[in-house]
């Protein structure tokens, strides 16, 4: 993965997580005032954005995981503290 590709993917992930965070903050306690159609569309938009973030993160992880592995040593960072199964990351041992 080139440095430019890393920056583009990182920028995209940053933008999408900020968008999702903003959507969720704005709706906090206010979706009850909306019609069923509006609530359904709003939650669908949040779910779609979340799915895009997960797919991009998975792509980023696959493209960069070998960069973090010093030869002959265990990788540092994410793999040291987290396990990923079925696209879900959980702390190793239950807690950090």
N, C-alpha and C positions, 0 to 999 in steps of 0.2 A: 504494500500500500504506500503510495507516494505521500509526501508531506502535504501536498495540496489536497489530496483525497481525504486525509485525516482531518484537515482543517474544515473542509466542506461538510463532512459527516458530523464532526463535533459541533459545528455551527448549526446544522439542521436539528440535531438532538437538543441543543440548548434552546433554540427557538420554539420547538414543539413542546418541550417540557414547560417553558414559560407560558405558552398559550394554554396548555391544559391546566396549569396552576391558576391562571387568571380566570378561566371558565369556572373552575370549582370554587374559587373564592367568591366570585360574583353570585353564585347560586346558593351559597350557604344560607339555608333557612328560607329561601325565597321561591323555591320551585313549587311549593304548595299553592301559591297564588296564580299559577299558570294553568292553562288548559292541559288536558291529557295529551293532545297532539304536540303542544310546545314542549312539555316535559319529556315525551318520548323522543322527539327530535333532538333535544338538548342532550339527553343521556346517550343517544346514538352517536352524536358528534364527539362527545367525550370518549366514548368507547373506541370509536374509529381512530381518534388521535392517539389514544393509549396503545392501540394495536400497532400503529405506525412507529411509535417510539420504541416499543418492544422489538419490532422487526429491525429497525435501524441499529438499536443497541446490540442485538444478536449478530448482525452483520459486522459491526465495528469490533465486537469481541472476537469473532472468527478471524477477521483480517489482522488483528493486532496481538492476539494471545501469544504467538510465537516470539514476538519482539520482546516480551517481558521475561523470557526464559533464558537466564544465563546458562551457558553450556555446563552440564554436569551438576546443576543446582536446581532446587525447587523454585518455581516461579514465585515472585513476590506480589503482594497486593491482593487483588480480588480473589484469586484462587486459594490464597492462604486462609481466608476467613469465611468464604462463602461456598456453598454447594449449589449447583444449578441442575434441576431435574424438571423435565417437561416445561421448560421456559420460565420456571419460577426459581428465584434465588432465595436461599434460606441460610441463616448463619450456621456455620459448622458448630456442632455441639449444642445447638439451640440458642445460644446467646454469644455476643461478642464480649 
